[in-house]
Amino acid sequence: FKKNSKKDIINFIKKNNKYQDVYLFGIFIDDLSNLTHIGNIKIGPINFNHKYAYVSYFIGDISFWGKGYATLSVNIITSFAFKKLKLNKCLAGVYASNKGSIKVLEKNGYVIEANFKSQLLNNNFYENEYVYACHKNLFTSIWVIFIKLKFKLNFFSKKVINYLKKIVYSLLLIPIINKFLY
């Protein structure tokens, strides 16, 4: 992993905003008093001919890890890819050692399609890269899951339902454009 400076991040955003086949979003938490930027998610490059794209994401502040925000963000961006962009398949590469990210993908119906041996350099050692894929016909949107849960309240505790409501209603994906950088 490489630590990025603010300049690196600005250059990344500017570069991605130039392309027509990339959508870059900031992941924000809305706690009613302010917006907190906790990470980014990107879909692209998009192959419109073959109808697939890569999804990449990160939650930068570790205090937000393990709280469902990455899972929900991947679900929203995957739904966007299938419903709005009319894609057939989404892919995501992940370090084999990144168990949290693997769980995020698997919770969203992504399955492993490839294992590239010694592909990624991590702390001066090479490790495998797994490529996960989600096919349109196997994907379930969080909204469908949420509606099913609301109708099965007696099978789930109110605590679980309230937690889902909190993350669903507090998470915002906002397009990152150059005017937000300054």
FENNOR-V263828 format. One line per field, one symbol per residue. psi: psi as a letter, one per 40 degrees, with the letter a starting at -180 (. if undefined). Layout:
BEGIN
psi=???
END
This chain:
BEGIN
psi=ihhhidddddddddddediefhhhiihihhfddihhheaiiihiihgddefiiihiiihdheeeieeeddddddddddddddddefidiiihiihdegdddddddddeeiihdihhhfdhhhfeihiihhhiihideeihidddddddddefdeeiidddddddddddeehhhhhhideee.
END
